[in-house]
Amino acid sequence: MSGHPMPCSPREIGSLFLFEKLSPEQLGRLCAAGRVERFEPGPVYTEGEPATCFFVMIDGTVVLSRRVGGDDVEVTRTSQPGAYAGATQAYVGDRVRQVYKNSMRVTEPTRFFVLPADTFASVMREWFPMAVHLLEGLFFGYKSSQAVTEQHERLLALGSLSAGLTHELNNPAAAAVRATETLRERVAKMRHKLAVIAEGPFSREQLANLIDIQERTAERVAKAPSLSPLEAADREDALTDWLEDHGIGQAWQLAPTFVQAGLDVDWLQEVAVAVDEEILPGAVGWLNYTVETELLMDEIADSTTRISRLVDAAKQYSQLDRAPYQVADVHELLDSTLLMLSAKIGPHIEVVKDYDRTLPRIPAYPAELNQVWTNLIDNAVSAVEGVGGEGTLTVRTARDGDRFLVEFRDTGPGVPPEIRGRIFDPFFTTKPVGEGTGLGLDISWRIVVNKHHGTLRVESVPGDTRFQVLLPLTATTDDTSPSPISEEPA
């Protein structure tokens, strides 16, 4: 929107605090290069447009706003003469993308002194060279330190995840190794028992019956029911009594194995009917080795399946083999992150998943959303640990209008009202020195708001803190290719 040109008075613009120390010659140069314009109520410029002008308000009322998700959020409203906006970083030049960082509108007829961006950059470098060097150093130094600290934050998260993943992988891997060694031992004993049976007084029919029972036993092991501790104890007692009554030694060792395999007294009775009484102990011993080998193979299968699931979760979490931008299943991303962080969450924090599985897949940057989930879960765990280490983490998904809601709720002490407005600021942290960089929520904010055009907000009272991420269900027009999280510090 263009304003109505008006005469430029060096004396008038010299009364503004920004120019009050300039000489008459400098004020004359500004008036010659710039202009005074009067704007009627309405927009002056829009966020994201090329920053071509530097605006200094002479009189009126100006409102600055930022685009957050689908809403314009007011950040400043002022009637202070001399308030300035627009191409405020023109002096940096092409090293920074020169676009308006906010939208400006006026609510009443307002006059501005308008200076072209290239003129503003020239006079700044000519009149205030030392100040320009200091401002450039501050600006680029901040960006550099933020980039380094962000990298450190990611490395800390990666280290934590690596340690957790190593721990999670070690347990099933060790279990598989132990089961394999035990299986080798049991198979060796089974070969020995087979030799004993072959040399014994077994008829062809008895051997056939024994082999048939062995096959049916293996099938029952695969379908073993889950028993309560009380049911298992009762069944063990009954099996122990039966084995002792039939003169079979080490009944107290055999009974728990048979119960775990889903076998009962009726099964033992079938074995007793199928073979002669004098060879019953040998037959039960042979079948015990069959049961043990089946159980060990189940344990190996479970361990290797768990390892495979962990590897799949790591692959899902890192998104290494996938496009940066894609239509993603948010629930898969949440599950992979929770699994990757399971060691950090620990056994004393109950994780509750309250998912709305009817929600659709959404267009997103999955690897970066996983980083958001990681930061929010890490904060929730730290909060719960601060009140004794026991509590609940609830991860909820739901539809919120035309947006996908992901909510992380913890039972920690809450976020005090006096710092709630600062938690998304860069480098702000409540963790002890060395335990946090203060960039987790800042990074999460920029991933959600700037990159996904969503919203990140917090609601908190003691015992109930909720971080809510709202993401668009459909792609916006500028989501067709990867883009940086932000061009500027938050």
RANORGI-V28929 format. One record per backbone hydrogen bond with DSSP energy under -0.5 kcal/mol. CO is the residue of the C=O (numbers start at 1). NH is the residue of the N-H. Records with the same first field share a line. If there is no record, write none. Layout:
# RANORGI-V28929
CO->NH / NH
This chain:
# RANORGI-V28929
3->5
4->38
6->36
7->9
8->10
9->13
10->14
11->15
12->15
13->16
16->19 / 20
19->22
23->27
24->28
25->29
26->30
27->31
28->32
29->33
30->34
35->114
36->6
37->39 / 112
38->4
39->110
42->106
45->44 / 104
46->49
49->100
50->52
52->117
53->55 / 87
54->115
55->85
56->113
57->82
59->111
61->107 / 108
62->78
63->105
64->75 / 76
65->103
66->68 / 73
68->71
71->68 / 73
72->74
73->66
76->64
78->62
79->81
80->83
83->57
85->55
86->88
87->90
89->92
90->93
92->95
93->96
97->99
98->51
100->48
103->65
104->44 / 45
105->63
106->42
110->39
111->58 / 59
112->37 / 114
113->56 / 115
114->35
115->54
116->120
117->121
118->122
119->123
120->124
121->125
122->126
123->127 / 128
124->128
128->132
129->133
130->134
131->135
132->136
133->137
134->138
135->139
136->140
137->141
138->142
139->143
140->144
141->145
142->146
143->147
144->148
145->149
146->150
147->151
148->152
149->153
150->154
151->155
152->156
153->157
154->158
155->159
156->160
157->161
158->162
159->163
160->164
161->165
162->166
163->167
164->168
165->169
166->170
167->171
168->172
169->173
170->174
171->175
172->176
173->177
174->178
175->179
176->180
177->181
178->182
179->183
180->184
181->185
182->186
183->187
184->188
185->189
186->190
187->191
188->192
189->193
190->194
191->195
192->196
193->197
194->198
195->199
196->200
197->200
200->202
203->207
204->208
205->209
206->210
207->211
208->212
209->213
210->214
211->215
212->216
213->217
214->218
215->219
216->220
217->221
218->222
219->223
220->223
221->224
225->227
228->232
229->233
230->234
231->235
232->236
233->237
234->238
235->239
236->240
237->241
238->242
239->243
240->244
241->245
242->246
243->248
244->247
247->249
250->253 / 254
251->255
252->256
253->257
254->258
255->259
256->260
257->261
258->263
259->262
264->268
265->269
266->270
267->271
268->272
269->273
270->274
271->275
276->279
277->280
279->283
280->284
281->285
282->286
283->287
284->288
285->289
286->290
287->291
288->292
289->293
290->294
291->295
292->296
293->297
294->298
295->299
296->300
297->301
298->302
299->303
300->304
301->305
302->306
303->307
304->308
305->309
306->310
307->311
308->312
309->313
310->314
311->315
312->316
313->317
314->318
315->319 / 320
319->322
326->328 / 364
328->330 / 362
329->333
330->334
331->335
332->336
333->337
334->338
335->339
336->340
337->341
339->342
341->345
342->346
346->349
348->350 / 391
350->352 / 393
352->354 / 395
353->355
354->397
355->357
356->359
362->328
364->326 / 366
365->368 / 369
366->370
367->371
368->372
369->373
370->374
371->375
372->376
373->377
374->378
375->379
376->380
377->381
378->382
379->383
380->384
381->385
382->386
383->413
384->387 / 389
385->388
391->350
392->394 / 411
393->352 / 395
394->396 / 409
395->354
396->407
398->405
400->403
402->473
403->400 / 405
404->471
405->398
406->469
407->396 / 409
408->467
409->394
410->465
412->463
414->416
416->419 / 420
417->420 / 421
419->422 / 423
420->423
422->425
425->428
427->429
432->435 / 436
438->427 / 428
439->443
440->444
441->445
442->446
443->447
444->448
445->449 / 450
446->450 / 451
447->452
448->454
449->453
452->472
455->470
457->468
459->466
461->464
464->461
465->410
466->459 / 468
467->408
468->457 / 470
469->406 / 471
470->455
471->404
476->479
